[in-house]
Amino acid sequence: MSLGDTASSQRAYAQAHQLAPDSDPVLMDLSAACLMNGEVDASLRLARHAISRNGGWRAQLLAAHGTQRLQQLDECALHLQLALNDAEMPLATRTSALQQRAQVQLNGFGDASAAASSTRLAAELDPQLDFAAELAACVATLYIGDQPRTEIVARFSALGRRLTPPASTPPRHGRARSARLRIGLVSPQFCASPVGFLTIGALTCLARDADLVYFDRGGRADWAQALFRQTASHWHDCVGMEALQLCTAMVDAQLDVVIDLGGWTDPVALQALAARPAPRQLKWVGGQAASTGLRCFDGFITDSRQVPSAAAEYYTEPLLRASIGYVSYTAPPYASGLAAAAAHPPPPSPPPRKGLVAVAANPAKISSLTADRIRALQPRRLVLVDHRWRHEGTRQAASRRLGSLMDVAEFQSPTDHPAYLQALHGLDATFVDTEPYAMGLAAIELRLMGKHIHAMPRPRSALMCERHAVSHLAARRFDHHAGLARQLLQWCGS
């Protein structure tokens, strides 16, 4: 439906509401039209009015969609639960509501276990969601650490075997090889995100010697996306594309290489890549916690600290190890001090005064193992820093893992990355690495600030996501953009 169609629908429902103000169906149709038109506040006001008139599950779902758009996630979760409690909700709608709840639980509340449970309930109603349910369960094991590594790897590999290429995949076009490679990049995170901070420096250098073709699956416009766009020879907006459509777009771009920067955070892109739309395919930052388990990749870009030889057996992809580090760090324009520190990381500050402990990570990473590490430090104050802590649902989920530590916990929920960095600067604390899923970008930024990080040694046979922090803490530098770009170009041309 076009924007013109949704605007016309909204006007029609508004007129109907004036003629029949007591009609609940018209009221909810108008709320839905406002939501589709981006008028979230108006939609939510109408949905709440419908709820006050006993509008049932439909009114609750409209309110859930509105509050989710506004990031009022505690209220969103409540509306979803009330909708799911309604026995009259149709089966297909109940399935969608469970999937929406899982998204809120994982991305909003940092509760991987609850998200996996909701996705499994949805799969019980619709067997076609069994793949999504197994993926959610695998992700949960990475955060919780309740299964042996061999079993985790086997489960991801099994998922990879289930990702068959989309039907009617177009054949690749022949293209005369030019002096400049045409390199495709696909990700939902071409923005201020770990993918942005850890790849844009090398890609800026790579763009001098190759044509970069972006397939943007996220569509988030910010200062970092603007930097990515400056390096692009072509930019494709691919938000919402299905696997066949995405694969066709890559084939039509006549790529020499495609680099995936999404991994299991974007299984649709992985399915498109399973059809091999480019002669050579590499996996790099983004959803790179462990092996994809797919056989369609010609290389998995890492380094010897992140994936030592003792862990090589866990990867289905051939390992490509960068000589300095598999990522470099580009400081944002509002953190010039971090840019200077990237060339010569400062020594860590001595342990601060005893009793002040902090964790700067996605709350999903605060497992029972992390709680045990914190408890061993006997904190008098525990400062938890992440934007998700503003939600009561996040705190309730974490309390089940932190237990009595919640008695000394305080929460800082910065609204954006500049405020987040400022919060970290202001804490003279021992920062605890999370376990088993370690800090990644946060470990780099804390190190560049010279903060004291308590990171337990990880076995050399650990998965990549377990070794992030200890590996970044051992890196000599993070400004090696040109050197990393040269290696990327070499791997792409192999």
C-alpha positions in Angstrom: 0.0 0.0 0.0 1.4 3.4 -1.0 1.6 6.5 1.3 -1.2 8.0 -0.7 -3.4 4.9 -0.1 -2.8 5.0 3.7 -3.5 8.8 3.8 -6.8 8.2 2.0 -7.7 5.4 4.3 -7.0 7.5 7.3 -9.2 10.3 6.0 -12.0 7.9 5.2 -11.8 6.3 8.7 -11.7 9.7 10.3 -14.9 10.7 8.5 -16.5 7.4 9.5 -15.5 8.0 13.1 -17.2 11.4 13.1 -20.4 9.8 11.8 -20.2 6.8 14.2 -18.1 7.9 17.2 -19.4 4.9 19.3 -18.3 2.3 16.7 -15.3 0.4 18.2 -14.4 -1.3 14.8 -14.2 2.2 13.1 -12.2 3.5 16.1 -9.6 0.7 15.8 -9.5 1.0 11.9 -8.7 4.7 12.4 -6.0 3.8 14.9 -4.4 1.3 12.5 -4.5 3.8 9.7 -2.7 6.4 11.8 -0.1 3.9 12.8 0.5 3.0 9.1 0.8 6.7 8.4 3.5 7.2 11.1 1.2 9.2 13.4 2.1 7.0 16.4 0.8 9.3 19.1 -2.6 9.7 17.5 -2.8 5.9 16.9 -1.9 5.2 20.5 -4.4 7.7 21.9 -7.2 6.0 19.8 -6.1 2.5 20.9 -6.2 3.5 24.5 -9.7 4.9 24.0 -10.7 1.6 22.5 -9.3 -0.3 25.4 -11.3 1.9 27.8 -14.4 0.8 25.9 -13.4 -2.9 26.2 -12.0 -3.1 22.7 -10.5 -6.6 23.3 -7.4 -8.1 21.8 -7.3 -5.9 18.7 -7.1 -2.7 20.7 -4.4 -4.2 23.0 -2.3 -5.1 20.0 -2.7 -1.6 18.4 -1.5 -0.2 21.8 1.4 -2.7 21.8 2.5 -1.6 18.3 2.3 2.1 19.3 4.2 1.8 22.6 6.9 -0.3 20.9 7.4 2.4 18.3 7.8 4.9 21.1 10.1 2.6 23.0 7.7 2.4 25.9 8.5 -1.3 26.2 7.1 -2.0 29.7 3.7 -0.9 28.6 4.1 -2.7 25.3 4.8 -6.0 27.1 1.7 -5.5 29.3 -0.5 -4.9 26.2 0.9 -7.9 24.5 0.2 -10.1 27.6 -3.4 -8.8 27.9 -3.9 -9.5 24.2 -2.5 -13.0 24.5 -4.8 -13.6 27.5 -7.8 -13.1 25.2 -9.1 -16.5 24.1 -10.8 -14.9 21.1 -7.6 -13.9 19.4 -7.2 -15.7 16.1 -4.4 -18.2 15.8 -2.3 -16.4 13.2 -2.6 -13.1 15.2 -1.5 -14.9 18.4 1.5 -16.3 16.6 2.5 -12.8 15.5 2.0 -11.4 19.0 4.3 -14.0 20.5 7.0 -13.1 17.9 6.6 -9.5 18.8 6.9 -10.3 22.5 10.1 -12.3 21.8 11.5 -9.2 20.0 10.8 -7.0 23.0 12.2 -9.6 25.4 15.5 -10.0 23.6 16.2 -6.5 22.2 14.4 -4.5 24.9 14.7 -6.5 28.1 17.9 -8.4 27.3 16.2 -11.7 28.2 17.4 -14.3 25.7 15.7 -17.2 27.6 12.3 -15.6 27.7 12.6 -14.6 24.0 13.4 -18.2 23.1 10.4 -19.5 25.1 8.1 -17.0 23.3 9.4 -18.1 19.9 9.0 -21.7 20.8 5.4 -21.1 21.8 4.8 -19.4 18.4 6.4 -22.4 16.6 4.0 -24.7 18.5 1.1 -22.8 16.8 2.8 -22.5 13.4 5.4 -25.3 12.6 6.9 -23.0 9.9 8.4 -21.0 12.7 10.4 -24.0 14.0 13.6 -22.7 12.3 13.2 -19.3 14.1 12.6 -21.1 17.4 15.7 -23.1 17.1 17.7 -20.0 16.1 16.4 -18.2 19.2 17.3 -21.2 21.4 20.9 -21.2 19.9 21.3 -17.5 20.6 20.1 -18.0 24.2 22.8 -20.7 24.7 25.5 -18.2 23.7 24.4 -15.8 26.4 23.6 -18.3 29.1 26.5 -20.7 28.7 24.6 -23.8 29.7 25.7 -26.1 27.0 29.1 -27.5 25.8 30.7 -25.6 23.0 30.7 -28.7 20.7 26.9 -28.9 21.1 26.4 -25.2 20.4 28.5 -25.4 17.3 26.7 -28.5 16.1 23.3 -26.8 16.6 24.4 -23.7 14.5 25.8 -26.1 11.8 22.5 -27.9 11.7 20.7 -24.6 11.2 23.2 -23.7 8.4 22.3 -26.9 6.6 18.6 -26.0 6.8 19.2 -22.7 5.0 18.6 -23.8 1.5 19.0 -21.3 -1.4 15.7 -19.6 -2.4 13.8 -21.1 -5.3 14.3 -19.8 -8.8 17.6 -18.3 -7.9 18.9 -16.3 -11.0 22.2 -17.4 -12.6 25.2 -15.2 -12.1 26.0 -12.9 -15.1 29.4 -13.1 -16.6 31.5 -10.0 -16.2 34.9 -9.1 -17.5 37.3 -8.8 -14.6 38.5 -5.2 -14.3 41.4 -3.8 -12.4 39.1 -2.8 -9.6 37.2 -5.4 -7.7 33.4 -5.0 -7.2 32.8 -5.9 -3.5 29.3 -6.2 -2.1 28.6 -5.6 1.6 25.4 -6.7 3.2 24.2 -5.8 6.8 21.4 -4.4 8.9 23.9 -2.2 10.8 25.5 0.3 8.4 25.0 2.9 11.1 26.4 3.9 14.6 26.8 0.3 15.8 29.6 -2.2 16.3 29.6 -2.9 12.6 30.0 0.9 12.0 32.7 1.6 14.6 34.7 -1.5 13.7 34.7 -1.6 9.9 34.2 2.0 8.5 37.9 2.9 8.8 39.1 -0.1 6.8 36.3 0.2 4.3 37.2 3.9 3.7 40.7 2.8 2.8 39.4 -0.2 0.8 37.2 2.1 -1.3 40.3 3.7 -2.8 41.2 0.4 -4.6 37.8 -1.3 -5.1 34.2 -0.4 -5.9 32.0 -1.0 -2.8 28.3 -1.9 -3.3 26.2 -1.7 -0.2 23.0 -3.7 0.5 21.5 -1.9 3.5 19.1 -4.1 5.4 18.6 -1.7 8.3 17.9 1.7 6.8 19.0 3.7 9.8 20.2 7.1 8.8 22.8 8.7 11.1 26.3 10.2 10.9 27.9 6.7 10.6 25.6 5.7 7.7 26.7 9.0 6.0 30.3 7.8 6.2 29.4 4.4 4.7 27.6 6.2 1.9 30.7 8.3 1.1 32.6 5.0 0.4 29.9 3.5 -1.8 30.0 3.3 -5.6 26.4 2.0 -5.3 23.9 1.9 -2.5 20.8 -0.4 -2.4 18.1 0.0 0.2 17.1 -3.6 1.0 15.0 -3.2 4.1 12.3 -5.9 4.2 13.5 -7.8 1.1 13.0 -11.5 1.1 15.9 -13.9 0.3 15.1 -14.3 -3.4 14.8 -10.6 -4.1 18.0 -9.8 -2.2 19.9 -12.6 -4.0 18.6 -11.2 -7.3 19.8 -7.7 -6.4 23.3 -9.1 -5.6 23.4 -11.1 -8.8 22.3 -8.1 -10.9 25.1 -6.0 -9.2 27.7 -8.4 -10.9 29.8 -8.6 -7.8 33.3 -10.2 -7.6 33.0 -10.7 -3.9 30.3 -10.3 -1.2 31.1 -9.7 2.5 28.4 -10.5 5.0 28.2 -8.2 8.0 25.0 -9.6 9.6 25.4 -13.3 10.3 22.7 -14.9 12.3 21.2 -11.4 13.1 20.0 -11.5 9.5 19.1 -15.1 8.5 17.3 -13.8 5.4 20.6 -12.5 4.0 22.3 -15.8 4.9 19.7 -17.6 2.9 20.3 -15.3 -0.1 24.1 -16.0 0.3 23.5 -19.7 0.3 22.7 -19.4 -3.4 26.2 -17.9 -3.9 25.3 -14.7 -5.7 29.0 -13.8 -6.0 32.0 -16.0 -7.0 33.6 -15.4 -3.6 31.9 -14.8 -0.3 33.4 -13.8 3.1 32.1 -13.5 6.6 33.2 -10.5 8.7 32.0 -8.4 11.7 28.3 -8.6 12.6 26.6 -11.6 14.1 30.1 -13.2 14.2 29.8 -14.8 17.7 30.6 -18.2 16.3 30.7 -20.0 12.9 27.6 -19.6 10.7 27.7 -23.3 10.0 27.2 -22.5 6.3 29.4 -23.9 3.5 28.8 -21.0 1.2 31.6 -18.9 2.6 35.2 -18.9 1.3 36.5 -17.2 4.5 35.8 -16.2 8.0 37.8 -13.0 8.9 39.3 -13.1 12.4 42.7 -13.0 14.0 44.9 -15.4 16.0 43.8 -14.0 19.4 40.0 -14.3 18.6 40.3 -17.7 17.1 43.5 -19.6 18.1 44.3 -22.8 16.4 42.8 -24.7 19.3 39.3 -23.4 18.3 39.7 -23.9 14.5 37.7 -27.1 14.5 34.5 -25.1 15.5 34.4 -23.2 12.2 32.9 -24.5 8.9 34.4 -21.6 7.0 38.1 -21.3 6.2 39.7 -19.0 8.7 41.4 -15.8 7.5 43.5 -14.3 10.2 44.4 -10.6 10.1 48.0 -9.8 11.1 47.2 -7.0 13.6 43.5 -7.4 14.4 40.4 -8.4 12.6 38.8 -5.0 13.3 40.1 -1.5 13.6 38.3 1.3 15.6 36.9 4.6 14.2 36.1 7.0 17.0 32.8 9.0 16.5 33.1 12.8 15.9 32.0 13.5 19.5 34.9 11.4 21.1 38.2 12.8 19.7 40.1 11.5 22.7 39.3 7.9 21.7 40.7 8.6 18.2 44.1 9.6 19.6 44.1 6.6 21.9 43.5 4.2 19.1 47.0 4.6 17.9 48.6 4.2 21.3 46.1 2.6 23.8 46.9 3.9 27.3 47.9 1.5 30.1 45.0 0.4 32.2 44.5 2.5 35.3 45.3 0.7 38.6 42.4 -1.0 40.4 40.1 1.8 41.7 38.9 1.9 45.3 37.5 -1.4 46.4 33.8 -1.8 46.3 32.8 0.1 43.1 32.1 -2.4 40.3 30.5 -1.6 36.9 29.2 -3.6 33.9 28.8 -1.8 30.6 27.1 -4.4 28.3 23.8 -5.6 26.9 21.9 -6.9 29.9 21.5 -10.2 28.0 25.2 -10.8 28.6 24.9 -10.7 32.4 24.5 -14.4 33.0 24.7 -16.3 36.2 28.4 -16.8 35.4 28.8 -13.0 35.2 26.9 -12.6 38.5 29.3 -15.0 40.1 32.3 -13.0 38.9 30.8 -9.8 40.3 29.9 -11.5 43.6 33.5 -12.5 44.1 34.6 -8.9 44.0 32.3 -8.1 47.0 30.9 -4.9 45.6 29.4 -2.2 47.8 28.1 -0.5 44.7 27.2 -2.1 41.4 26.7 0.3 38.5 25.0 -1.2 35.4 25.2 1.0 32.3 23.1 0.4 29.2 20.1 2.2 27.7 17.9 -0.8 28.3 18.0 -0.5 32.1 15.3 2.2 31.9 12.8 -0.6 31.4 11.4 -2.3 34.4 11.2 -5.5 32.3 15.0 -5.4 31.9 15.6 -5.1 35.7 13.1 -7.9 36.5 14.8 -10.2 34.0 18.3 -9.4 35.4 17.2 -9.8 39.0 16.7 -13.5 38.4 20.4 -13.8 37.5 21.9 -11.2 39.9 19.9 -12.2 43.0 21.1 -10.3 46.1 23.4 -8.1 44.0 20.3 -6.1 43.1 20.4 -4.7 46.6 23.6 -2.8 45.7 22.8 -2.2 42.1 22.1 1.2 40.5 21.2 1.8 36.9 22.5 4.3 34.3 20.5 4.3 31.1 22.1 6.8 28.7 19.8 7.6 25.8 22.5 7.7 23.1 26.2 6.8 22.4 27.6 10.2 23.4 25.8 10.0 26.8 27.0 6.4 27.2 30.6 7.3 26.7 30.2 10.2 29.1 28.8 7.8 31.7 31.8 5.5 31.3 34.2 8.4 31.6 32.7 9.4 34.9 33.0 6.0 36.6 36.2 5.2 38.5 35.2 1.6 38.8 36.3 -2.0 38.1 34.5 -2.9 34.9 33.7 -6.6 34.8 33.8 -8.5 31.5 30.7 -10.5 30.8 30.7 -14.3 30.6 30.4 -16.4 28.5 29.4 -13.8 25.9 32.2 -11.2 26.4 32.2 -7.5 25.8 33.2 -6.5 22.3 33.0 -2.8 21.3 32.6 -1.8 25.0 36.0 -3.5 25.8 37.7 -1.5 23.1 36.2 1.8 24.2 36.9 1.1 27.9 40.5 0.2 27.1 41.0 3.4 25.1 39.7 5.4 28.1 42.3 3.6 30.3 39.6 2.0 32.5 40.4 -1.0 34.7 38.8 -4.1 33.3 38.4 -7.3 35.2 38.5 -10.0 32.5 39.1 -13.6 33.4 41.4 -15.6 31.0 39.4 -17.6 28.5 40.6 -21.0 27.2 42.1 -21.0 23.7 39.4 -23.4 22.7 36.7 -20.9 23.5 34.3 -19.6 20.9 35.0 -16.2 19.3 32.3 -14.4 21.3 33.8 -15.7 24.5 37.3 -14.3 23.7 36.3 -10.8 22.5 37.4 -8.8 25.6 40.6 -10.7 26.4 41.6 -10.5 22.7 40.9 -6.7 22.4 42.8 -6.1 25.7 45.9 -7.8 24.2 45.8 -5.8 20.9 48.7 -3.4 20.2 46.6 -0.8 18.4 43.2 -0.1 16.8 44.1 2.5 14.1 45.4 0.0 11.5 42.7 0.8 8.9 45.1 0.8 5.9 46.8 -2.4 6.8 43.5 -4.2 7.4 42.2 -2.8 4.1 45.2 -4.3 2.2 44.4 -7.7 3.7 40.8 -7.4 2.8 41.7 -6.6 -0.7 44.0 -9.5 -0.9 41.4 -11.9 0.5 38.8 -10.6 -1.9 41.0 -11.1 -4.8 42.2 -14.6 -3.9 
